[in-house]
Amino acid sequence: MSQSPELLRRLLRAKDRMDGAPHEAWPIHRLAQVSAVSEAHFARQFARAFGVPPHRYLLTRRIERAIALLRDTELPVTEIAYQTGWNSLGTFGRIFRDITGESPSELRTREQPAPHGRKQAPECLVRAAHRPDLKTAVSEKRRRKADGKIEIQSTEAL
Amino acid sequence: MNQGVSVAGLYVRDQDEALAFYVDKLGFRVHTDARNGDYRWLTVQHPGQPSFQLGLFRPGPPMHDAATAKTLCEVVAKGAMPPLVLVVDDCRAAYERLSASGVEFTQEPVDRYGTVDAGFRDPSGNGWKMIESAANPPSREAP
């Protein structure tokens, strides 16, 4: 069954709320409430509408924000992890590497000296353009790398 | 000036709802509201910009078949239409005024790059950036 524009508009509200405060915790019940959709259906409906499950979407927003802070500020990595919604520096570092292929400090070293012209476009659009594209779950990416080994993955922030 | 863009339009799910939003809440004026059967050509204008009309168009016949119209409404509702920018003199004051009137803000005013910007959506899902006009537009920052 196709999704009605009214439902999509309400799902968009949940996406907007994550965009507005990606550092906050967004458990399904909170998102479902924003969208006025039952908890049982929310994740599936969101994924259908936006092509990615809600928590993976949130992850892209957090990593994107972290990359911007690493590049544009002198804040310590710990502070950036905290500001972008992680409770644990270890989880932040691991997921950051899973997604970007390098550690936060490596990315900072590589990105910081490069001049950029991002001022010319509205911030939200620039952020969207720099958002990591998560086609697969981070846990799956990690699993593939582990070369067939089956591990129990942390589901924090996924 | 008599050459340039005169009308650019948005797709909206309901033209009466859109009219109420853009006129009563945002302060636009109706420029043209002409009906021909089921078709309604509706444009509004910013009071400070008399040479430009913003069209508020409902996907549907005779321009679109039912399936296409539905797809367009879905795309709008997902927030997937192109970005829009509204320039204001005072972003924080506009934010206070508009949020008090029930405009759905997606981003509170933020100071950055020498100006202030906020974000809101119309009832259909079209996303706007509201940016304060900089007195002296900053030039590209040195790295």
Interface residues (C-beta under 8 A of the other chain):
Chain A: S2 Q3 P5 E6 L8 R9 L11 L12 R13 K15 D16 D19 G20 A49 F50 P113 A114 P115 H116 G117 K119 Q120 P122 E123 C124 L125
Chain B: R13 K70 C73 E74 V76 A77 K78 G79 P83 V85 E104 T106 Q107 E108 V110 R112 Y113 D117 G119 R121 P123 S124 G125 K129 I131 P138 R140 E141 A142 P143
